[in-house]
Amino acid sequence: MVIISGQLALRSFFLSPNSRLFSIVPPIPFWQKETRGEPIDFDFFASIFRRVRLSQGYGATRFAQLRYPSRWHNGVDIAARTGSTVHSPMPGTVVMTGDQDKYCPRRGYGKFAAVKNTEDSAVILYAHLSAIQVKTGQKIKEEQAIGLSGSTGLSTAPHLHVTVFRSGTFRVEDNKSCGPSPEGKDTDPIIYFDSLSSIAENK
């Protein structure tokens, strides 16, 4: 499971096949996910219920249309106080870490870590961190700390950015302005984690 400790907490962004599953009701198409700060309910495997606020959804959001050259937001943003601990939702291998503020201050991902899921080889990117607590090549366990949430890079407020790169598409490209950059074919993180939960539920 993903855990973001602090006042705003994501207790089960994804649950492994060995855990009770969560659901998001109803599914929200990306074009309806705007920066309205509306809370989304999660059904946690633990007997704790909290509300998670998406500060920006996936896809052609209004903010992306105005601020991003690609006009596309390749992940979701989860509101979280600076210094909240971010844990891995699954076992995997750290395939990349970096700090784009060294190359393009306030313009890129800032501090980030990318972890390849052991089960399906998708790569999960965690960005705008205030601190990174893993190293490239490191194997990590489910619930292991990845870093601390923050507001580095192109960020208007403290949050955790999560991108899911599809299996086999992740690569590192040398961005002329922002240095080494994680790239790949992205997919909606909410749909991705929800589909994994459905597969696990049917096993």
C-alpha positions, 0 to 999 in steps of 0.5 A: 500500500502507499502511505503518506503520513501526515494530516492528509494521508493516502492509506491505500493508493494500491493494495497488494494481492495479499491485502484487502482491496480498495475501490474508487467510486465512481471512476472519473474520466480524465477530462472531468478531473480538474483542479477543484480540490474535490476529495476522493473516498478510498476504502482502506484495508485497515479500519481507518478511513481518510479522504484524499484530495487530488490537486490535479488529475491526469490528462488534459487538465486546465492547469496543464493546458495553461502551464505545460508545453505538452498541455498534458499532465502525465500523472496525478497530484496528491495534496500532502504536507511537506515532509510527509513520508512516502512509502512504496505500494509494492516491492520493486527496484529503484531505476532512477533518482534525480534532482532537476532543480540542479538543471532547471530550478522550479521547472521540472520534477524537482527531486524524484525517484522512479521504482519498477514494479516487481510484478508487472515491470511498470515504473512508478515515478514519485516527484516533487519530493523534499528528500529522496531516501533510496538509491538507483539500483536499490531493491525495496520492499512493500511499504518501504520509505521512498522519500519525503513529499515536498514542493520542488520543481514546477510546483505551486504547493506541496504535493506528491506527483505520481506517474505510471509508465507502462511496462517496457516503455520507461527510459532515461532521456537527456533533456537539454534544459532539465538534465536526465529525465524519466520518460515513457508512455504514461497511463492514468495512475488511478485506472492502473492501480484500480485494474491491479486491484481488480485482477487481484480480487479475481485470483 
